[in-house]
């Protein structure tokens, strides 16, 4: 059931475009530039976990789907950037 929800969330974000509250911290943004899909790291205080699930490219931008896991919640964000731009 959890996998089905995650798949639906990723599909929904892919259809609607890139959305990010950008409250994930510099650790996540740095990992987006340097780490491969499947990478898991920690961010914030108290420490929370994030996993880079997948990447996709269009002619205008690069996007990466990230699962952010806190104490009692999990949500999915899609970060995108144009070539040479900043993650949003």
ZIHU-V994039 format. One record per residue. N is the residue number from 0. OMEGA is omega in whole degrees, 0 to 359 (NA if undefined). Layout:
N/OMEGA, N/OMEGA
This chain:
0/180, 1/179, 2/180, 3/178, 4/180, 5/179, 6/178, 7/179, 8/179, 9/179, 10/179, 11/178, 12/179, 13/181, 14/186, 15/181, 16/186, 17/180, 18/178, 19/175, 20/176, 21/176, 22/185, 23/176, 24/183, 25/179, 26/179, 27/182, 28/177, 29/181, 30/180, 31/180, 32/193, 33/190, 34/180, 35/172, 36/181, 37/181, 38/176, 39/179, 40/178, 41/179, 42/171, 43/178, 44/359, 45/184, 46/175, 47/183, 48/172, 49/177, 50/175, 51/186, 52/183, 53/178, 54/172, 55/188, 56/169, 57/179, 58/184, 59/189, 60/173, 61/179, 62/177, 63/180, 64/184, 65/174, 66/180, 67/184, 68/176, 69/181, 70/185, 71/184, 72/175, 73/174, 74/184, 75/175, 76/173, 77/178, 78/181, 79/172, 80/173, 81/181, 82/180, 83/183, 84/179, 85/176, 86/177, 87/NA
